[in-house]
Amino acid sequence: MHLDDLLSDSERTLRDKVRAVCDERVVPIAGDYWERGEFDTRMVDVYRELGVAGASFEGWGCAGVSPLAEGMIALELARADGSLATCNAVHSGLAMTSIQLLGNDEQRERWLPSMATVDRLGAVALTEPNHGSDVVSLETTARRDGDSWVLDGAKRWIGHGTVADLVVVWARDEEGDVGGFVVEDPRQREGWEAQPITGKIANRGVIQAHITMTGVRIPGDARLASARTFSDTNKVLCKSRQAVAWEAVGHAVAAYEGALGYTLRREQFGHPLASFQLIQDKLAAMVTDITSMQLLCARMSQLEAQGRCTLEHAAMAKLHCGRAARKVCGTARDLLGGNGILLDHHVARHFADIEAVYTYEGSDTVQSLLVGRSVTGLSAFV
């Protein structure tokens, strides 16, 4: 559908640069650190050198690109490796976005420049052990004690939780209001404990953590100035879910490209697999699903540029792209037969990693309820 026609020359150049760097430096090593289940600093080095953290922000050393270009960045990072895409989603889509949207000028100047250069890696701690889809019920507390805030509670599935240089912790204050509290250098703070979650089958190259906070003390000015209600949290989630929808497209594109190349090379019964009707039917369905995902995300990014993208728009994009990408990646794995479970062909990583995308930043069910509430005017949340 000639999606490139929607891109300016500068947007296309940036997209091509990210793709080329990732193909050269990320794809060849992604399977290795995925299989080891380790956080590889080479991934962060590439991310830093690309200069795409906080890509759509104007100022603080950020690139100031369009939302569409930012979507292309997320797509290309995921096309290379889901762990790298998650690194970007956590650092830029969640941590930097929380500070940019909800911090005051002094807080933005204090934290964003070093995050834009990835000299400081960010994280956001919202999900809790007992509160995932109903995270609005969060139990982590923040109480005032003199010139400090004191944090108590537990968080789970926190990307970068063991390596972050600053973490935006969402907690309730003594009045019951929800706030975002920036914890700098968390590993050096008494009462902060972060344990890596092991045994994952997806995004194995980025570490999620279970975090326990027992009397963690932070300065009084560490609360984001405009973070007062859960609606403020939704402002961040609206932005981050846009990036996750684009990530899903990237996984689907990578899986499709892998399957197409494989079926053209692989011969069975004396003919390339791609010459069989059953195979072409599957490839046609895959590329059609991908095109629908691309066009929906492109329109979403256009609305974001106009200041018109809502939580429901982002939810619809994440809902459709998560489902469609999961289907595309599953079909790609099937087309590779037994080789589809080998890391050598790259499809296996995307087949596994899409399971994380399908769930994080709001599960498939949560997105459907947001869209359903919008179209009916009735909330089905309980």
C-alpha positions in Angstrom: 0.0 0.0 0.0 3.0 2.3 -0.5 3.4 3.3 3.2 6.7 4.9 2.3 4.7 7.6 0.5 3.5 8.8 3.9 7.1 9.4 5.1 9.1 12.5 4.5 12.7 12.2 3.2 14.1 12.7 6.7 11.7 10.1 8.2 12.7 7.6 5.6 16.4 8.3 6.1 16.1 7.8 9.9 14.1 4.5 9.4 16.7 3.2 7.0 19.5 4.2 9.3 18.0 2.3 12.3 17.3 -0.7 10.1 20.8 -0.8 8.7 22.5 -0.5 12.1 20.3 -3.1 13.7 20.8 -5.5 10.8 24.6 -5.1 11.1 25.0 -5.0 14.9 22.0 -6.4 16.6 20.5 -9.3 14.6 23.8 -11.3 14.5 24.1 -11.3 18.3 20.4 -11.3 19.3 20.1 -15.1 19.4 23.1 -15.5 21.6 22.0 -13.2 24.4 18.4 -14.4 24.0 19.5 -18.0 24.6 21.7 -17.0 27.5 18.9 -15.0 29.1 21.3 -12.2 29.9 21.2 -8.4 29.6 23.9 -7.5 27.0 25.4 -4.1 27.3 26.2 -4.1 23.5 22.5 -3.7 23.0 22.5 -0.5 25.1 25.6 0.7 23.2 23.7 0.4 19.9 20.7 2.2 21.4 22.8 5.0 22.7 24.7 5.5 19.4 21.5 5.6 17.4 20.4 8.7 19.4 16.7 7.8 19.4 15.8 8.0 23.1 12.9 10.3 23.7 12.9 10.7 19.9 9.8 12.8 19.5 10.6 15.2 22.4 11.6 18.8 21.5 14.6 19.8 23.7 16.8 18.2 26.3 19.1 16.8 23.6 16.3 14.7 22.0 15.9 14.3 18.3 12.5 16.0 18.0 11.2 13.7 15.3 7.6 13.2 14.3 5.4 10.6 16.0 5.4 8.6 12.7 9.2 8.6 12.6 9.2 7.5 16.3 6.8 4.6 15.3 9.2 3.6 12.6 12.0 3.5 15.2 10.0 1.2 17.4 9.1 -1.0 14.4 12.7 -1.4 13.3 14.1 -2.1 16.8 11.5 -4.8 17.2 12.2 -6.2 13.7 15.8 -6.7 14.9 15.1 -7.9 18.5 12.3 -7.8 21.0 14.6 -7.2 23.9 16.1 -4.1 22.3 12.6 -2.8 21.5 11.5 -3.4 25.1 14.6 -1.5 26.2 13.4 1.5 24.2 9.8 1.1 25.3 10.8 1.1 29.0 13.5 3.8 28.9 11.9 6.2 26.4 8.2 5.2 26.2 7.7 4.9 29.9 10.4 6.5 32.0 11.3 9.5 29.8 7.6 10.0 28.9 6.6 10.1 32.6 9.1 12.8 33.3 8.4 14.8 30.1 4.6 14.7 30.5 4.3 15.0 34.3 7.4 16.7 35.6 7.9 20.4 36.0 10.6 22.3 34.1 13.2 21.8 36.8 12.6 18.1 36.9 12.8 17.7 33.1 16.1 19.6 33.1 17.4 17.5 35.9 16.7 14.1 34.4 15.9 14.1 30.7 19.3 15.3 29.2 21.2 12.4 30.7 18.4 10.0 29.7 18.4 11.3 26.1 22.1 10.3 25.8 21.3 7.0 27.7 24.0 7.9 30.2 21.3 7.1 32.7 18.9 4.2 32.0 15.4 4.6 33.2 12.5 2.3 34.4 9.0 2.6 35.5 7.5 0.6 38.4 3.7 0.4 38.1 2.7 -3.2 38.0 2.5 -5.0 41.4 2.5 -8.7 42.4 -1.3 -8.6 43.1 -2.3 -5.9 40.6 -1.6 -6.3 36.9 -4.8 -5.5 34.9 -6.3 -3.9 38.0 -3.2 -1.8 38.7 -5.5 1.1 39.5 -5.8 -0.7 42.9 -2.0 -0.3 43.5 -1.0 -0.8 47.1 2.5 0.8 47.2 2.5 3.7 49.5 4.4 7.0 49.8 4.3 8.9 53.1 5.8 12.3 53.9 8.5 12.3 56.6 10.0 15.8 57.0 11.8 16.8 53.8 11.6 13.2 52.4 9.2 10.7 50.9 9.3 7.2 52.2 8.2 4.4 49.9 6.9 0.9 50.9 5.5 -1.8 48.8 6.4 -4.3 46.0 6.5 -4.1 42.2 6.7 -6.9 39.6 7.7 -7.2 35.9 9.7 -4.1 36.0 11.9 -3.8 32.9 15.5 -2.6 33.7 14.5 -3.1 37.4 18.0 -4.5 38.3 20.1 -2.1 36.2 18.2 1.2 36.0 19.8 4.4 37.2 16.5 5.9 38.0 13.0 4.4 38.5 9.6 6.2 38.4 7.7 4.4 41.2 3.9 4.8 41.2 2.5 4.9 44.7 -0.4 6.3 46.8 0.2 9.1 49.2 -1.4 9.5 52.6 -4.4 11.2 51.0 -4.9 8.3 48.6 -3.7 10.3 45.6 -1.6 8.5 43.0 1.9 9.9 42.3 5.0 9.2 40.4 8.1 9.2 42.5 11.6 9.3 40.9 14.1 7.1 42.8 17.6 7.9 41.7 20.4 5.4 42.0 18.0 2.8 43.5 20.6 0.1 44.0 22.4 2.4 46.5 19.3 3.1 48.6 18.6 1.3 51.8 15.5 -0.8 51.7 15.5 -1.3 47.9 15.8 -4.9 46.7 15.5 -5.9 43.1 15.5 -9.6 42.1 15.6 -10.6 38.4 12.7 -12.7 37.2 14.1 -15.9 35.6 12.6 -18.7 33.5 11.0 -16.4 30.9 10.2 -17.7 27.4 10.1 -14.1 25.9 12.3 -11.0 25.8 15.1 -13.0 27.4 17.7 -10.4 26.6 16.1 -7.7 28.8 15.7 -8.2 32.6 12.4 -7.7 34.4 12.6 -7.5 38.2 10.6 -8.1 41.3 11.2 -5.1 43.5 10.6 -4.8 47.2 10.7 -1.4 48.9 11.0 -1.2 52.7 11.3 2.4 54.0 13.0 3.6 50.8 13.7 7.3 51.5 13.9 9.8 48.6 14.0 13.7 48.5 10.8 15.7 48.8 11.2 17.1 45.3 11.3 13.6 43.7 7.6 13.5 43.2 6.6 14.4 39.6 4.8 17.7 39.9 1.8 16.9 37.8 1.3 13.3 38.9 -1.8 13.4 41.2 -4.3 10.8 39.9 -4.4 7.6 38.0 -5.6 9.6 35.0 -2.1 11.1 34.9 -0.7 7.6 34.6 -3.0 7.0 31.7 -1.4 9.9 29.8 1.8 8.0 29.9 0.2 4.7 29.0 -1.5 6.3 26.0 1.9 7.3 24.6 3.7 4.1 25.5 0.9 1.9 24.0 1.4 3.6 20.7 5.1 2.4 20.7 4.1 -1.1 21.7 1.6 -1.3 18.8 4.4 -0.3 16.4 6.6 -3.0 18.1 4.1 -5.6 17.3 4.3 -4.6 13.6 8.1 -5.0 13.8 7.9 -8.5 15.1 5.4 -9.4 12.4 7.5 -7.9 9.6 10.6 -9.9 10.8 8.7 -13.1 11.1 7.1 -12.6 7.6 10.5 -11.8 6.0 12.0 -14.8 7.6 9.2 -17.1 6.4 9.2 -15.6 2.9 13.0 -16.1 2.4 12.9 -19.6 3.8 10.0 -20.8 1.6 11.7 -19.4 -1.5 15.0 -21.2 -0.6 13.6 -24.5 0.8 12.7 -27.2 -1.7 10.3 -30.1 -1.0 9.0 -32.6 -3.6 11.4 -31.0 -6.1 9.9 -27.4 -5.9 10.4 -24.4 -3.7 7.9 -24.3 -0.8 6.8 -20.9 -2.0 5.5 -22.4 -5.2 2.7 -24.3 -3.5 -0.8 -22.9 -3.2 -1.1 -23.6 0.5 2.1 -21.7 1.2 1.2 -18.7 -0.9 -2.2 -18.5 0.8 -0.5 -18.2 4.2 2.0 -15.6 2.9 -0.8 -13.6 1.4 -2.7 -13.6 4.6 0.5 -12.6 6.6 1.3 -9.6 4.3 -2.3 -8.4 4.4 -2.4 -8.5 8.2 0.9 -6.6 8.3 -0.4 -4.0 5.9 -3.5 -3.4 8.0 -1.3 -3.1 11.1 0.9 -0.6 9.4 -1.9 1.6 8.2 -3.7 1.6 11.5 -0.5 2.6 13.3 0.3 5.3 10.7 -3.1 6.9 11.2 -2.6 6.7 15.0 0.7 8.5 14.7 -0.9 11.2 12.5 -3.5 11.7 15.2 -0.7 12.0 17.8 1.0 14.6 15.7 -2.2 16.6 15.7 -2.7 16.2 19.5 -5.8 14.1 18.9 -4.7 10.5 19.8 -6.7 9.2 22.8 -6.3 6.3 25.1 -8.9 4.5 23.1 -7.0 5.0 19.8 -3.9 3.6 21.4 -5.8 0.7 22.8 -7.4 -0.2 19.5 -4.0 -0.2 17.8 -2.4 -2.3 20.5 -5.4 -4.7 20.5 -5.3 -5.3 16.7 -1.6 -5.3 16.3 -1.0 -7.6 19.2 -3.5 -10.1 17.9 -2.5 -9.9 14.3 1.3 -10.0 15.0 0.8 -13.1 17.2 -1.0 -14.8 14.3 1.6 -13.8 11.7 4.5 -15.0 14.0 2.6 -18.3 14.5 2.2 -18.8 10.8 5.8 -18.0 10.2 6.9 -20.6 12.7 4.7 -23.1 11.1 6.0 -22.4 7.6 9.6 -23.2 8.7 8.5 -26.6 10.0 11.0 -28.0 12.5 13.5 -25.3 11.7 10.9 -22.8 13.0 12.0 -23.6 16.6 15.7 -22.9 16.0 17.2 -19.5 16.8 19.3 -19.8 13.7 16.4 -18.6 11.5 15.4 -15.8 13.9 11.7 -16.5 13.5 11.7 -18.5 16.8 12.7 -15.4 18.8 9.9 -13.3 17.3 7.4 -16.2 17.8 8.3 -16.2 21.5 8.8 -12.5 22.0 5.4 -11.5 20.6 3.9 -13.2 23.6 5.3 -10.5 25.8 4.1 -7.7 23.5 0.6 -9.3 23.5 0.4 -8.9 27.3 2.5 -6.0 28.5 1.5 -2.4 28.5 -2.1 -3.6 29.2 -3.2 -7.1 28.3 -5.3 -7.9 25.2 -8.4 -8.1 27.4 -7.8 -4.7 28.9 -7.4 -3.1 25.5 -10.6 -4.7 24.3 -12.5 -3.3 27.4 -11.2 0.2 26.7 -12.4 0.0 23.1 -15.6 -1.5 24.2 -16.3 1.2 26.8 -15.7 3.8 24.0 -18.1 2.3 21.6 -20.9 1.5 24.1 -20.5 4.2 26.7 -20.6 1.4 29.3 -17.7 0.2 31.4 -17.3 -3.5 31.7 -14.4 -3.1 34.2 -15.3 -4.6 37.6 
